Structures are given as structure tokens and as C-alpha cells.
Amino acid sequence: MNLKQQITQYVLDAIQNVYEITPESVEIQFTRKEFEGDYTLVVFPLIRALKGKPEDIGAKIGDYLVENGKITAYNVVKGFLNMSMNAVDFLADFTPNATNENYGINVPTAESRSVMVEYSSPNTNKPLHLGHVRNNLLGYSVSQIVEAAGNNVIKTQIINDRGIHICKSMIAWQRYGNGETPETSGLKGDKLVGKYYVEFDKHYRAEIKALVEGGIAEEEAKKQAPIFLEAQEMLRQWEAQDPEVIQLWETMNGWVYAGFEETYKRLGVAFDEYLYESNTYILGKDIVEDGLAKGVFYKREDGSVWIDLTADGLDEKLVLRSDGTSVYITQDLGTAVERFKNNPTLEELTYVVGNEQDYHFKVLFLILKKLGFEWADALHHLSYGMVDLPNGKMKSREGTVVDADDLMEEIYQTAKEISEELGKLDGYTEEEKAALYEKIGMGALKYYILKVDPKKRILFDPQESVDFNGNTGPFIQYAYARIQSLLRKEAPQAFDINAIELNQAEKEIIRALNDFEDTIKKAADELSPALIANYVYELVKLFNSFYQNNSVLKAEDENVKNFRLYLSQWVANTIQSSLRLLGIGVPERM
């Protein structure tokens, strides 16, 4: 039981004994700095049940707690009861907690809830870009956090490996590639295929322009452009399983997958399973037939199938074209059903997808609910804002997209330049320096993106992200490295915990450390890595302030020194665990 849980139980017991009422819950907060105390009971929600003025209720509860030795003192400020806790509660299980590298982390068991998180889901016609970076970092971090809250997590993605956009790259490669491969070009496979997607668009625009100059309307020209007609014909051949088209498709997708894996490895994300749209695009048609029989869907005169969601504040939605082919919502219906069918213990599914798809997921979840799937309420859309750069939006078909690999390399170089300027790398080999730059650079990138609430847009500034001061990844990594340097000089030894008199700074650190497990749970519930990022930043600020104003190795006596070394170790372990939940590594030296 952590400190907050302990004081909560004390307060509940006090209310039961004083008022003979047991409320379902009480609201406990950290005491604000301007008041004396450690934890604060918010009295206002109790007024109706306990029937009294907030000041009187607070005083009665405070008196009971002091008289029974649960707290040392209290004060009431309007409707807030500020309580000072006993040192024995602050120091309960101190050494085991301080030496537990996984303090606050709940390890899932076979009986734990099963949760699936879907993220990344790229197209195989282009490399991963800055938008994918935020998606992957969010998805992976949320997976780590949900698992640390005690759940079994399945990390998944569905790869969009079919469709007209894939055929565009294939046609352009056939026309202009001259047999170019990743090996002959020196390009990563995904970059090579993306190059031909851009090449297609260049020639497509030129053909449209020529047709328009010949007197054809632009909209018609877009449909008549020869290169576009070739791509459409290739898609038909793919659907007919033409052997040559399938072989080219498999070859070029293979190049892309190899390229993706390189990017994922450097980004530090991973998956437990992969789904491919080429295998799932036919799913969902049987669900539509079932929905027609149930009256959930209706058929129009042209044979297309729709659902009317106007009574729910949405629109009418097409679920099957008149020629019997699927639309995206059809595939998503089928894929969702397939996932719960293939994972019988699955209790929750979270889709990590940008906020431009908010409406799509509202419709998807509502349709599944109307179809009678009980698990529809367990579906969540982690909707996130776009990532902007100072020079504007990205457009992949025009080749102006910010490539994920290029971004990571830029961050690496920035970390290298700043680290070399600081000049603290004496004794490092070149390999050690390179590993440090990578750890700092990737930590900077990930922290800068994950510290922002997922729903908010981000203006990403690579230079600012690698700053060693302020709310940045390197600032937090440096605090960890500083503590490791301290512990290398002297390891903590046993001490008499009963002889420790805690000062305010030490209390605040222990209180924050005790809050780690609850922060993980809240971050898991809200699907927000930002809560972990800002938690660890506040913890580091508390420790830095403590370190500047309190001696550790030169403390007044051995007992205090060893206590503070253990406290430092607990902070370091919690920094490491927090950053691990964000997918960030920690350097032992900086």
C-alpha cells in the first residue's frame, strides 16, 4: 500500500468512526506548497453525506486522526483538510522499494486482462514519415504503459499492402526503373518504392496537363491519363491474381518491409503480430449480409448497401458498393470481428490513428454495437493531433514528406554537435560516443513528442528537443547519469531507518515516488504517455533541487548518507522505468 492509499484508508476509517458512514471514495491530493502538510482531503464532496460545514467536518476528521496517531498534525483551509503524515508511514518498506528496479510496475499474469493496441499501419508505397513517428511512438508507449498497469498486451498493425496507390509505384517502376533494386541503387527498399510513387505523380500531372491543353476538362483528364489507366488495369490484374503482377507486387513489398524493419528497429518499436490488407479486404461482406437480415443495413435500388445513422447524429454510410466490392468500413468491420474471434480472451482494442479519422471510428464502433457485438463498447480510438514543422505541412505524393529515417539522422547529428560542444566525453571510444549520441538523440525525439497530450498538435523543433535544460529527454537522462555517477563512487550500505528525520525535500521526493504506480494506472486508463513524461520531469526537478541543497556523500553522518544514497537509487530506478515506458533508454554516463 503506497502513501496515498495509506492516508486514504486512514481517512475512510476516521469517517466511519466519527460519522458512522463509509463513503465509496474520498478525494486525496498532494498538499499545495503554500500550506503545511503532505496530503489534503477535499472535504466539499462529503458535505451532503456528513451534514455539516466543511471546516467543521475537516476539524473532526483531523482530530480523530491525530488522537489515534495516524497523522502528526493538520490544518483546515476552507474545505481542505491538510494532513502531515508520520515518518513511519513515509519510510515503510523504504529499502525494498529503493532497491526494486521494477518498483511501481505490475507484471501481468495468465489471468490478467488481454488488451490489443493497433498502431503504425503504413502503406507499402512510401517510407515512414514524421506522422508515422508520432503514431508509432504513441502506440508503442501506450502498449508499454498498459502492460505495466498489469495487462497482457498484443501489439499489432495492419499493413495497407494493396490498392491503386501500390499499383502506381509498380507502374512507375516498370516504366522508368530500368530494373533498379535496393542493392543496385543503394537505397532502402521503402525509399526506392517511394521514389517511384513520386515519379508516378510527376508523369501523371504532366499527362493531365497535356490532356487539358488538348481541350479536355481537368476532372475528365484525371480519369483518362494513360498512366492512371495503366494503374487501374494493374489493380484489376492483381485482383485476378495475374502471376506476373503478383510476383512484382511481392518483390516490391518485400523491399518495403525490409526498409520498414530498419526504421522500426532504430525507432525502438516492435509488434507481436502483423495483418495485411491483402488478406483482410474481403472480410466483412458476410457481416453486411447478416446486418441486412437483421435490418441494421438496407439496400438501395442500385444494389449498394447502406446504414442510416442520422438518428444517432451521424450520416448515412455506404458499407458495400453496388458491384459488391468492399469499402474501408467493410474491411474494418470484418477485421474487428476477426480479431475478437482469433483472440477469445481479448477484452479491449485500441486503435492509434490520427484525428482526421475521428468520424470513421465513431461510425465503425456504432455499427458494431448495432450489429449486437458485446465487445463494441471495449473499442477505443486513441485520436492524436498532427505533427507540424516550421516549414509547413507534408505531402508524400509530391516528395515533400519529412522522412522518418532522415529525421532520426538529423536528431542524431544534433545530439552529437551539442554533446561535443559540452565537452564531457573524455575517455569515450568512438563507438561509445556514437551509442551515446544515438541514445540522447532518440530520447530527445521520443520525449519531445510523447510529453504532449496526444490530442494536441505538435510543432516539432529538432534543435529544441535536444536541449539539455528544461522539459526535455536529455535533461532527464542527465539526471539519471548523475545519480549513477554518485552510486559508482559509493554504494549505499545498511542504515538505521528509525534514526532518520526527514526534511521537506526528502518527503516530497518519497511522496512523488509513491505516486508512480498510480500515475501508471492513470496513464493506462487515459491512454496518455504524456502523464508519465510529465511525472518523471517533475520527479527530476524535485531531485535536482534536493541534490543542490543537501549533501549526499558528504552528509552530516553515515546514517543520513546511506539513507540519501538509497533515496537516490530509488529515484534513478524510477527514472529508468518511466523512460522505458516511453521507449527511451538511459545512458550510464553523459
C-alpha positions as CSV (number, residue, x, y, z in Angstrom):
1,M,0.0,0.0,0.0
2,N,1.5,3.3,-1.1
3,L,1.4,6.6,0.9
4,K,-1.7,7.9,-0.9
5,Q,-3.6,4.6,-0.4
6,Q,-2.5,4.6,3.3
7,I,-3.8,8.1,4.0
8,T,-7.0,7.3,2.1
9,Q,-7.6,4.3,4.3
10,Y,-6.9,6.4,7.4
11,V,-9.5,9.0,6.3
12,L,-12.1,6.4,5.4
13,D,-11.6,4.7,8.8
14,A,-11.9,8.1,10.5
15,I,-15.2,9.0,8.8
16,Q,-16.6,5.6,9.6
17,N,-15.7,6.1,13.3
18,V,-16.7,9.7,13.6
19,Y,-19.8,9.7,11.4
20,E,-20.7,6.0,11.2
21,I,-20.8,6.4,7.4
22,T,-18.4,4.9,4.8
23,P,-18.3,6.9,1.6
24,E,-17.5,5.0,-1.6
25,S,-14.4,7.1,-2.1
26,V,-12.6,10.3,-0.9
27,E,-10.5,12.7,-2.9
28,I,-6.9,13.0,-1.7
29,Q,-4.4,15.4,-3.3
30,F,-0.8,16.5,-2.6
31,T,-0.9,19.4,-0.2
32,R,-0.1,22.7,-2.0
33,K,3.3,24.2,-1.3
34,E,1.9,27.3,0.4
35,F,0.2,25.2,3.1
36,E,1.7,22.9,5.8
37,G,1.0,19.2,5.2
38,D,1.7,16.2,3.0
39,Y,-1.7,15.1,1.8
40,T,-5.0,17.0,1.5
41,L,-8.6,15.7,1.9
42,V,-11.0,17.6,-0.3
43,V,-14.0,18.0,2.1
44,F,-16.6,19.5,-0.3
45,P,-17.8,16.2,-1.8
46,L,-18.6,14.9,1.7
47,I,-20.8,17.8,2.9
48,R,-24.1,16.3,1.7
49,A,-23.4,12.9,3.3
50,L,-21.8,14.1,6.6
51,K,-24.2,17.1,7.0
52,G,-22.0,20.0,8.3
53,K,-19.8,22.9,7.4
54,P,-16.6,21.9,5.5
55,E,-14.4,23.5,8.2
56,D,-16.2,21.5,11.0
57,I,-16.1,18.2,9.1
58,G,-12.3,18.7,8.4
59,A,-11.6,19.5,12.0
60,K,-13.5,16.4,13.3
61,I,-11.7,14.1,10.9
62,G,-8.3,15.8,11.7
63,D,-8.8,15.5,15.5
64,Y,-9.6,11.8,15.2
65,L,-6.5,11.1,13.0
66,V,-4.2,13.0,15.4
67,E,-5.7,11.3,18.5
68,N,-5.3,7.9,17.0
69,G,-1.7,8.5,15.9
70,K,-2.4,8.3,12.2
71,I,-1.1,11.8,11.4
72,T,1.1,14.2,13.3
73,A,-0.8,17.5,12.6
74,Y,-3.4,19.0,10.5
75,N,-4.9,22.4,9.4
76,V,-8.1,23.2,7.7
77,V,-8.3,25.9,5.0
78,K,-11.9,26.4,3.9
79,G,-12.9,23.0,2.5
80,F,-9.5,21.4,2.5
81,L,-8.0,19.3,5.3
82,N,-4.2,19.4,5.1
83,M,-2.6,16.4,6.9
84,S,1.0,15.8,8.0
85,M,1.9,12.1,7.9
86,N,4.1,10.1,10.3
87,A,7.7,9.4,9.4
88,V,7.0,5.7,9.9
89,D,4.5,5.8,7.0
90,F,6.9,7.7,4.8
91,L,9.7,5.2,5.5
92,A,7.6,2.0,5.4
93,D,9.3,-0.6,3.1
94,F,11.8,2.1,2.2
95,T,14.9,-0.1,1.4
96,P,13.0,-2.8,-0.5
97,N,11.3,-0.1,-2.6
98,A,14.5,1.7,-3.2
99,T,16.3,-1.4,-4.5
100,N,13.4,-2.7,-6.6
101,E,14.3,-2.0,-10.2
102,N,10.7,-2.6,-11.2
103,Y,9.1,-0.6,-8.4
104,G,5.5,0.5,-9.4
105,I,5.4,-1.9,-12.3
106,N,2.6,-4.5,-12.2
107,V,3.6,-7.7,-14.0
108,P,0.7,-9.3,-15.9
109,T,-0.3,-12.9,-15.2
110,A,-2.2,-15.5,-17.2
111,E,-5.4,-14.2,-15.5
112,S,-4.7,-10.6,-16.4
113,R,-6.9,-8.7,-18.9
114,S,-6.0,-9.1,-22.6
115,V,-5.6,-5.8,-24.5
116,M,-4.7,-5.2,-28.1
117,V,-3.2,-2.0,-29.4
118,E,-3.1,-1.3,-33.2
119,Y,-0.6,1.3,-34.5
120,S,1.7,2.2,-37.4
121,S,-0.4,0.6,-40.2
122,P,1.6,2.1,-43.1
123,N,1.1,1.9,-46.8
124,T,3.7,0.0,-48.8
125,N,4.1,2.7,-51.4
126,K,6.3,5.0,-49.4
127,P,8.6,5.2,-46.4
128,L,7.5,6.0,-42.9
129,H,7.3,9.8,-42.3
130,L,7.1,12.2,-39.3
131,G,3.4,11.4,-38.9
132,H,4.2,7.7,-38.6
133,V,6.8,8.6,-36.0
134,R,4.2,10.1,-33.6
135,N,1.9,7.2,-34.3
136,N,4.5,4.5,-33.6
137,L,5.9,6.2,-30.5
138,L,2.3,6.7,-29.1
139,G,1.3,3.1,-29.9
140,Y,4.4,1.5,-28.5
141,S,4.4,3.7,-25.4
142,V,0.7,3.1,-24.7
143,S,1.4,-0.6,-25.1
144,Q,4.2,-0.5,-22.5
145,I,2.1,1.6,-20.1
146,V,-1.0,-0.6,-20.4
147,E,1.2,-3.7,-19.8
148,A,2.9,-2.0,-16.8
149,A,-0.6,-1.5,-15.3
150,G,-0.9,-5.3,-15.2
151,N,-2.5,-6.2,-18.6
152,N,-1.4,-8.7,-21.2
153,V,-0.9,-6.6,-24.4
154,I,-0.8,-7.6,-28.0
155,K,0.9,-5.0,-30.2
156,T,-0.4,-5.2,-33.8
157,Q,-0.6,-3.4,-37.1
158,I,-2.5,-3.8,-40.3
159,I,-0.3,-3.1,-43.4
160,N,-2.1,-1.4,-46.3
161,D,-0.4,-3.5,-49.0
162,R,-2.9,-3.4,-51.8
163,G,-4.9,-0.9,-53.8
164,I,-4.4,1.7,-56.5
165,H,-1.6,3.5,-54.6
166,I,0.5,0.4,-54.6
167,C,-0.1,-0.1,-58.3
168,K,1.1,3.4,-59.0
169,S,4.6,2.7,-57.7
170,M,4.6,-0.6,-59.6
171,I,3.7,1.0,-62.9
172,A,6.2,3.8,-62.5
173,W,8.9,1.2,-61.6
174,Q,8.1,-0.8,-64.7
175,R,8.1,2.3,-66.9
176,Y,11.2,4.1,-65.5
177,G,13.0,1.8,-63.2
178,N,15.4,0.0,-65.6
179,G,15.4,-2.9,-63.2
180,E,16.7,-0.8,-60.3
181,T,16.8,-2.6,-56.9
182,P,17.7,-1.6,-53.4
183,E,21.1,-3.3,-53.9
184,T,21.9,-1.5,-57.3
185,S,20.6,1.9,-56.1
186,G,22.0,1.9,-52.6
187,L,18.5,3.0,-51.4
188,K,16.5,1.4,-48.6
189,G,13.7,-0.6,-50.1
190,D,10.9,1.6,-48.8
191,K,12.7,4.7,-50.1
192,L,13.1,3.1,-53.5
193,V,9.5,2.3,-53.9
194,G,8.5,5.7,-52.5
195,K,10.7,7.3,-55.2
196,Y,8.6,5.6,-57.9
197,Y,5.4,6.7,-56.2
198,V,6.6,10.3,-56.6
199,E,7.7,9.5,-60.1
200,F,4.2,8.3,-61.0
201,D,2.7,11.5,-59.7
202,K,5.1,13.6,-61.8
203,H,4.2,11.9,-65.0
204,Y,0.5,11.7,-64.1
205,R,0.5,15.5,-63.7
206,A,2.3,16.0,-67.0
207,E,-0.2,13.8,-68.8
208,I,-3.2,15.6,-67.2
209,K,-1.7,19.0,-68.3
210,A,-1.3,17.7,-71.9
211,L,-4.9,16.5,-72.0
212,V,-6.2,19.8,-70.5
213,E,-4.2,21.7,-73.1
214,G,-5.9,19.5,-75.8
215,G,-9.3,20.7,-74.7
216,I,-10.3,18.0,-72.2
217,A,-11.8,19.1,-68.8
218,E,-9.4,18.6,-65.9
219,E,-11.6,16.2,-64.0
220,E,-12.0,14.1,-67.1
221,A,-8.3,14.4,-67.9
222,K,-7.5,12.9,-64.4
223,K,-9.5,9.8,-65.4
224,Q,-8.2,9.5,-69.0
225,A,-4.4,9.9,-68.3
226,P,-2.7,6.9,-69.8
227,I,-0.5,6.2,-66.8
228,F,-3.6,6.2,-64.5
229,L,-5.5,3.8,-66.7
230,E,-2.4,1.5,-66.6
231,A,-2.5,1.6,-62.8
232,Q,-6.2,0.8,-62.8
233,E,-5.7,-2.1,-65.2
234,M,-2.8,-3.4,-63.0
235,L,-5.2,-3.4,-60.0
236,R,-7.7,-5.5,-61.9
237,Q,-4.9,-7.9,-62.8
238,W,-3.8,-8.1,-59.2
239,E,-7.3,-8.9,-58.1
240,A,-7.4,-11.6,-60.8
241,Q,-4.2,-13.0,-59.4
242,D,-2.2,-12.5,-62.6
243,P,1.1,-14.3,-61.8
244,E,3.5,-11.6,-63.2
245,V,1.7,-8.8,-61.4
246,I,1.6,-10.8,-58.1
247,Q,5.3,-11.5,-58.4
248,L,6.2,-7.8,-58.9
249,W,3.9,-6.9,-56.1
250,E,5.5,-9.4,-53.7
251,T,9.0,-8.3,-54.8
252,M,8.4,-4.6,-54.3
253,N,6.5,-5.1,-51.0
254,G,9.4,-7.2,-49.8
255,W,11.7,-4.3,-50.4
256,V,9.4,-2.1,-48.4
257,Y,9.1,-4.5,-45.5
258,A,12.9,-4.8,-45.2
259,G,13.1,-1.0,-45.1
260,F,10.3,-0.7,-42.5
261,E,12.1,-3.1,-40.2
262,E,15.2,-1.0,-40.3
263,T,13.2,2.1,-39.3
264,Y,11.2,0.3,-36.6
265,K,14.5,-1.0,-35.1
266,R,16.1,2.4,-34.9
267,L,12.8,3.9,-33.6
268,G,12.8,1.2,-31.0
269,V,9.2,-0.1,-31.6
270,A,8.0,-3.7,-32.2
271,F,4.9,-5.7,-32.9
272,D,3.6,-9.1,-31.8
273,E,1.5,-9.7,-34.9
274,Y,1.0,-8.3,-38.4
275,L,-2.1,-8.2,-40.5
276,Y,-2.1,-7.5,-44.2
277,E,-5.0,-5.7,-46.1
278,S,-4.4,-8.1,-49.0
279,N,-5.7,-10.8,-46.7
280,T,-8.4,-8.8,-44.9
281,Y,-10.0,-6.7,-47.7
282,I,-12.5,-9.5,-48.4
283,L,-13.6,-9.7,-44.8
284,G,-16.8,-8.0,-43.7
285,K,-19.1,-8.9,-46.6
286,D,-20.7,-11.8,-44.6
287,I,-21.2,-9.3,-41.8
288,V,-23.0,-7.0,-44.2
289,E,-25.3,-9.9,-45.3
290,D,-26.0,-10.7,-41.6
291,G,-26.8,-7.0,-41.0
292,L,-29.2,-6.9,-43.9
293,A,-31.0,-9.9,-42.5
294,K,-31.3,-8.2,-39.1
295,G,-32.5,-4.9,-40.6
296,V,-29.4,-3.0,-39.5
297,F,-28.5,-2.2,-43.1
298,Y,-30.7,-1.5,-46.1
299,K,-30.2,-2.0,-49.9
300,R,-30.7,0.8,-52.4
301,E,-32.1,0.3,-56.0
302,D,-28.6,0.2,-57.5
303,G,-27.8,-2.7,-55.2
304,S,-25.4,-0.8,-52.8
305,V,-25.8,-1.4,-49.1
306,W,-26.1,1.4,-46.5
307,I,-26.8,2.1,-42.9
308,D,-28.8,5.1,-41.7
309,L,-27.2,6.7,-38.7
310,T,-29.0,10.1,-38.8
311,A,-31.0,9.3,-35.7
312,D,-27.6,9.0,-33.9
313,G,-26.5,12.4,-35.1
314,L,-24.3,10.9,-37.9
315,D,-25.0,10.4,-41.6
316,E,-26.0,7.6,-43.9
317,K,-23.0,5.4,-44.6
318,L,-22.1,3.1,-47.5
319,V,-21.0,-0.3,-46.4
320,L,-20.9,-2.2,-49.7
321,R,-20.7,-0.8,-53.3
322,S,-23.4,-1.7,-55.9
323,D,-20.9,-4.0,-57.7
324,G,-20.4,-5.9,-54.4
325,T,-16.9,-4.6,-53.6
326,S,-15.9,-3.5,-50.1
327,V,-15.2,0.0,-48.8
328,Y,-12.9,0.7,-45.9
329,I,-15.6,0.5,-43.3
330,T,-16.5,-3.0,-44.6
331,Q,-12.9,-4.2,-44.1
332,D,-12.7,-2.6,-40.7
333,L,-15.9,-4.3,-39.6
334,G,-14.5,-7.7,-40.7
335,T,-11.1,-7.1,-39.2
336,A,-12.5,-6.2,-35.8
337,V,-14.7,-9.3,-35.7
338,E,-11.8,-11.4,-36.8
339,R,-9.6,-10.1,-34.1
340,F,-12.0,-10.9,-31.3
341,K,-12.7,-14.3,-32.9
342,N,-8.9,-15.1,-33.1
343,N,-8.3,-13.8,-29.6
344,P,-11.1,-15.2,-27.4
345,T,-9.7,-13.6,-24.2
346,L,-9.4,-10.2,-25.8
347,E,-11.2,-7.6,-23.6
348,E,-10.1,-4.3,-25.2
349,L,-8.9,-3.0,-28.6
350,T,-7.3,0.4,-29.1
351,Y,-6.7,2.0,-32.5
352,V,-3.9,4.6,-32.6
353,V,-5.0,6.7,-35.6
354,G,-4.8,10.4,-36.3
355,N,-7.8,12.7,-35.5
356,E,-8.7,13.1,-39.2
357,Q,-10.3,9.6,-38.8
358,D,-12.5,10.6,-35.7
359,Y,-15.7,10.3,-37.7
360,H,-14.7,7.0,-39.2
361,F,-14.2,5.4,-35.8
362,K,-17.5,6.8,-34.4
363,V,-19.3,5.1,-37.3
364,L,-17.3,1.9,-37.0
365,F,-18.0,1.5,-33.3
366,L,-21.6,2.4,-33.6
367,I,-22.2,-0.1,-36.4
368,L,-20.6,-2.9,-34.5
369,K,-22.8,-2.0,-31.5
370,K,-25.9,-2.1,-33.6
371,L,-24.9,-5.4,-35.0
372,G,-25.0,-6.8,-31.5
373,F,-21.3,-7.4,-30.7
374,E,-21.0,-7.0,-26.9
375,W,-17.3,-6.1,-27.2
376,A,-18.1,-3.0,-29.2
377,D,-18.0,-0.9,-26.0
378,A,-14.4,-2.1,-25.5
379,L,-13.2,-0.4,-28.6
380,H,-11.2,2.8,-28.3
381,H,-9.8,5.3,-30.7
382,L,-6.7,7.0,-29.5
383,S,-7.1,10.1,-31.6
384,Y,-4.0,12.2,-31.9
385,G,-3.1,15.6,-33.5
386,M,-0.8,16.1,-36.4
387,V,2.9,16.9,-36.2
388,D,3.8,20.2,-37.9
389,L,7.2,21.6,-38.8
390,P,8.2,25.2,-39.0
391,N,8.2,25.0,-42.8
392,G,4.6,23.6,-43.1
393,K,2.7,20.5,-44.0
394,M,3.9,17.3,-45.6
395,K,2.7,15.9,-49.0
396,S,4.0,12.4,-49.7
397,R,2.9,12.2,-53.4
398,E,4.9,15.4,-54.1
399,G,8.0,14.1,-52.4
400,T,8.0,16.8,-49.7
401,V,7.3,14.5,-46.8
402,V,9.6,14.5,-43.8
403,D,11.1,11.1,-43.9
404,A,11.4,9.2,-40.6
405,D,14.9,8.0,-41.3
406,D,16.1,11.5,-42.2
407,L,14.5,12.9,-39.1
408,M,16.2,10.4,-36.8
409,E,19.6,11.1,-38.5
410,E,19.1,14.8,-38.1
411,I,18.3,14.4,-34.4
412,Y,21.4,12.1,-34.1
413,Q,23.7,14.8,-35.6
414,T,22.1,17.5,-33.4
415,A,22.8,15.4,-30.3
416,K,26.3,14.8,-31.5
417,E,27.0,18.5,-32.0
418,I,25.6,19.6,-28.7
419,S,27.3,16.8,-26.8
420,E,30.7,17.7,-28.4
421,E,30.2,21.4,-27.5
422,L,29.6,20.4,-23.8
423,G,32.9,18.6,-23.9
424,K,32.3,15.9,-21.3
425,L,33.3,12.9,-23.4
426,D,36.9,12.3,-22.3
427,G,37.7,8.6,-22.1
428,Y,34.9,7.6,-24.5
429,T,35.8,5.4,-27.5
430,E,34.3,6.4,-30.9
431,E,31.8,3.5,-30.6
432,E,30.8,4.6,-27.1
433,K,30.3,8.2,-28.4
434,A,28.1,7.0,-31.3
435,A,26.0,4.9,-28.9
436,L,25.6,7.9,-26.6
437,Y,24.6,10.2,-29.4
438,E,22.0,7.7,-30.5
439,K,20.6,7.3,-27.0
440,I,20.4,11.0,-26.4
441,G,19.0,11.8,-29.9
442,M,16.3,9.2,-29.8
443,G,15.5,10.1,-26.2
444,A,15.1,13.7,-27.3
445,L,12.8,12.8,-30.2
446,K,10.6,10.5,-28.3
447,Y,10.3,12.6,-25.2
448,Y,9.5,15.8,-27.2
449,I,6.6,14.0,-28.9
450,L,5.3,12.0,-26.0
451,K,5.3,14.8,-23.4
452,V,2.5,16.4,-25.3
453,D,-1.1,15.3,-24.7
454,P,-1.9,13.1,-27.7
455,K,-5.0,15.1,-28.7
456,K,-2.9,18.3,-29.2
457,R,-1.0,19.2,-32.4
458,I,2.8,19.4,-32.1
459,L,5.2,21.9,-33.7
460,F,8.3,19.8,-33.8
461,D,11.6,21.6,-33.4
462,P,14.6,19.2,-33.6
463,Q,17.1,21.7,-32.1
464,E,14.8,22.5,-29.1
465,S,14.2,18.8,-28.4
466,V,17.9,18.1,-27.8
467,D,18.3,21.0,-25.2
468,F,20.0,19.7,-22.0
469,N,17.9,22.1,-19.9
470,G,14.1,22.3,-19.4
471,N,11.4,19.7,-20.1
472,T,13.4,17.5,-22.5
473,G,14.6,13.9,-22.8
474,P,18.3,14.8,-22.4
475,F,17.6,16.8,-19.2
476,I,16.0,13.7,-17.6
477,Q,18.6,11.3,-19.0
478,Y,21.3,13.5,-17.5
479,A,19.7,13.3,-14.0
480,Y,19.8,9.5,-14.3
481,A,23.5,9.6,-15.3
482,R,24.4,12.0,-12.5
483,I,22.9,9.6,-9.9
484,Q,24.7,6.6,-11.5
485,S,28.0,8.6,-11.1
486,L,27.1,9.2,-7.5
487,L,26.4,5.4,-6.9
488,R,29.6,4.4,-8.6
489,K,31.5,6.5,-6.1
490,E,29.8,4.8,-3.2
491,A,27.1,2.1,-2.9
492,P,24.5,2.5,-0.2
493,Q,25.0,0.5,3.0
494,A,22.5,-0.6,5.7
495,F,21.3,2.2,7.9
496,D,19.0,2.7,11.0
497,I,15.7,3.9,9.5
498,N,14.4,4.8,12.9
499,A,17.1,7.5,13.3
500,I,16.1,9.3,10.1
501,E,14.4,12.7,10.4
502,L,13.0,13.6,7.0
503,N,13.3,17.1,5.7
504,Q,10.7,18.6,3.4
505,A,12.7,17.9,0.2
506,E,13.1,14.2,1.1
507,K,9.4,14.0,2.0
508,E,8.4,15.5,-1.4
509,I,10.6,13.0,-3.3
510,I,9.3,10.0,-1.4
511,R,5.7,11.2,-1.9
512,A,6.3,11.5,-5.6
513,L,8.0,8.1,-5.8
514,N,5.0,6.6,-4.0
515,D,2.7,8.1,-6.7
516,F,4.4,6.3,-9.6
517,E,2.1,3.2,-9.6
518,D,-1.0,5.4,-9.6
519,T,0.4,7.5,-12.4
520,I,0.9,4.4,-14.5
521,K,-2.6,3.3,-13.9
522,K,-4.0,6.8,-14.8
523,A,-1.8,6.9,-17.9
524,A,-3.1,3.5,-18.9
525,D,-6.7,4.5,-18.3
526,E,-6.3,7.7,-20.3
527,L,-4.0,6.2,-22.9
528,S,-1.7,9.1,-22.3
529,P,2.1,8.7,-22.2
530,A,2.2,12.5,-21.5
531,L,1.3,11.7,-17.9
532,I,4.4,9.5,-17.5
533,A,6.6,12.1,-19.3
534,N,5.5,14.9,-17.1
535,Y,5.6,12.8,-13.9
536,V,9.3,11.9,-14.5
537,Y,10.1,15.5,-15.3
538,E,8.6,16.7,-12.0
539,L,10.4,13.9,-10.2
540,V,13.7,15.0,-11.7
541,K,13.1,18.6,-10.8
542,L,12.4,17.6,-7.2
543,F,15.6,15.5,-7.1
544,N,17.8,18.2,-8.6
545,S,16.5,20.8,-6.1
546,F,17.2,18.3,-3.3
547,Y,20.7,17.5,-4.6
548,Q,21.6,21.2,-4.9
549,N,20.6,21.9,-1.3
550,N,21.5,18.6,0.6
551,S,24.8,16.8,0.7
552,V,24.7,13.1,-0.1
553,L,28.3,11.7,0.0
554,K,29.3,14.5,2.5
555,A,26.1,14.2,4.6
556,E,26.4,15.0,8.4
557,D,26.6,11.3,9.4
558,E,26.9,7.8,7.8
559,N,23.2,7.0,8.6
560,V,21.9,10.1,6.7
561,K,24.4,9.5,3.8
562,N,23.3,5.9,3.3
563,F,19.6,6.9,3.5
564,R,20.2,9.5,0.8
565,L,22.1,7.1,-1.4
566,Y,19.2,4.7,-1.2
567,L,16.8,7.6,-1.9
568,S,18.9,8.5,-5.0
569,Q,18.9,4.9,-6.1
570,W,15.1,4.7,-5.9
571,V,14.8,7.9,-7.9
572,A,17.2,6.5,-10.6
573,N,15.2,3.3,-10.9
574,T,12.0,5.2,-11.3
575,I,13.5,7.5,-13.9
576,Q,14.7,4.4,-15.8
577,S,11.3,2.7,-15.5
578,S,9.5,5.9,-16.6
579,L,11.6,6.4,-19.6
580,R,11.4,2.7,-20.5
581,L,7.6,3.1,-20.6
582,L,8.2,5.9,-23.2
583,G,10.6,3.7,-25.2
584,I,13.6,5.7,-24.1
585,G,17.0,4.3,-23.0
586,V,19.2,5.8,-20.2
587,P,22.9,6.4,-20.5
588,E,25.1,5.4,-17.6
589,R,27.4,8.4,-18.3
590,M,26.8,11.7,-20.0
